[in-house]
């Protein structure tokens, strides 16, 4: 079966399971341990290096009832707190997740269906996050949290906010509620207003090393050493690219690329 982002999100439930990004994990775990959580973060770096997964895990860790510096594991035999369970199901009323989608999906308020299917980035290049989305966030922040330590707003591919939406969102960042943490993720932070960038604690994600990608592939997939080396070579430090190459529909393409690379026919 194809390895989808949904599959990956469900499997990665703890910081130590996130591939690479040691410095990022160390910084966030230290913040959790000391109880010094910023009001807003900007997770920036190349596509497919763990920004989205880390933002979800950080939201869970901030609100986990069992662990202080991490979230509940995905092991079915392990006890999972109600907060982690609800966030895993994208059903927690105090955790708002936005990402670019077509107008119809915005109007039908059906982003959660895409989240459950792992289709988070499919409209990244073609759609926007609108001012109406930002107004929904403002409305949410006017209410008291239902059942959570830290209310969390996650905006994935934040550069997709329209200029109007960014200007409205700036007001949220200027006066954030004390019980709320906002996380923006972006592979193109230069498209965000400088005033938005300056009000967020910047966390930079790096491309994964070949060794980190190889370690993931050796654990998760039945591949030959030759195939693993090829995928690592072509993935450019992005686990998103790795997952695309693992898709069964791309076996023929992979074989062709293998021939080209081996023969150096390029």
C-alpha positions, -999 to 999 in steps of 0.1 A, spaced: 0 0 0 11 36 -5 27 52 25 5 83 31 10 113 54 -21 100 73 -2 67 79 28 87 91 9 110 114 -8 81 131 25 62 136 45 92 149 31 99 184 62 109 204 91 133 200 116 105 199 98 90 169 101 121 148 129 115 123 160 138 128 155 174 140 174 167 173 180 204 180 143 212 175 131 183 198 156 193 225 145 229 225 108 220 226 113 194 253 133 219 274 104 244 270 79 218 282 101 208 311 105 244 323 69 253 315 81 282 294 59 279 263 60 308 239 27 324 228 35 319 191 60 299 171 71 298 135 82 263 124 101 270 91 122 249 68 120 228 36 89 208 27 86 173 42 111 175 71 86 172 100 72 206 107 35 194 107 41 163 127 61 182 153 34 208 156 8 181 163 31 163 188 39 196 205 2 204 209 -4 170 225 27 172 247 15 207 260 -18 191 271 -8 155 280 -22 144 313 3 116 318 37 129 304 53 162 312 76 166 281 60 143 256 26 129 244 11 95 250 25 67 228 5 51 200 10 16 215 -24 1 218 -14 -16 251 -3 18 266 -26 40 285 -36 72 265 -50 103 282 -83 118 269 -65 149 256 -40 130 234 -68 107 222 -90 136 211 -62 155 194 -52 122 176 -88 121 163 -87 158 153 -118 162 175 -105 184 204 -125 216 207 -95 235 220 -71 226 192 -78 244 159 -59 233 127 -60 254 96 -45 247 62 -53 259 26 -84 243 11 -109 252 -16 -138 276 -7 -164 247 -7 -145 228 20 -141 260 41 -178 267 38 -187 231 47 -162 232 76 -149 198 65 -111 202 69 -112 174 95 -121 149 68 -89 158 49 -69 156 82 -81 121 88 -72 111 52 -38 127 56 -45 152 27 -31 182 45 -8 196 18 -28 188 -14 -40 223 -19 -8 240 -7 0 254 -41 -34 262 -53 -57 274 -25 -56 299 4 -63 304 40 -89 332 40 -98 360 63 -129 340 73 -106 313 86 -89 339 108 -122 352 120 -131 317 131 -99 316 151 -107 350 167 -142 337 176 -127 306 192 -102 326 212 -130 347 227 -144 316 244 -129 299 275 -111 266 269 -133 235 274 -109 211 289 -72 218 282 -40 232 297 -30 252 266 -54 260 238 -35 255 205 -40 270 170 -19 253 143 -18 270 109 -1 247 83 15 263 52 8 297 68 23 314 37 -10 306 20 -29 332 41 -41 360 19 -28 395 26 -61 404 42 -60 373 64 -24 380 75 -33 415 85 -62 403 105 -41 375 121 -15 400 131 -40 414 156 -43 380 171 -6 377 175 -4 412 190 -27 403 219 -27 365 223 -47 351 252 -26 338 280 -39 302 278 -32 299 240 -2 289 219 -1 296 181 20 275 158 26 285 122 44 262 98 59 274 65 83 263 39 82 299 25 83 322 55 94 351 34 58 352 21 46 361 56 44 397 68 77 407 85 55 418 115 41 383 118 76 367 116 89 391 142 62 382 167 68 344 166 97 324 181 114 310 150 122 273 150 143 262 120 139 226 106 168 212 86 168 187 57 172 151 69 206 135 65 210 105 43 217 84 74 184 95 91 164 87 60 182 53 56 174 45 93 137 51 87 136 30 55 155 1 71 129 0 99 97 6 79 101 -9 45 111 -41 27 136 -26 2 169 -37 -12 200 -18 -1 202 -5 -37 166 9 -36 172 25 -2 204 42 -15 185 54 -45 155 68 -26 179 86 -1 198 101 -30 168 114 -48 147 126 -18 168 157 -11 164 153 27 126 153 26 106 125 42 76 137 20 97 128 -11 106 95 5 70 86 10 62 95 -26 89 72 -39 75 44 -17 41 47 -34 34 15 -53 22 35 -83 58 48 -87 76 15 -89 81 18 -126 94 54 -122 117 42 -95 132 15 -117 137 40 -145 155 64 -122 176 36 -109 187 28 -144 195 65 -151 215 69 -120 235 37 -124 243 44 -160 247 81 -152 225 88 -182 217 124 -174 
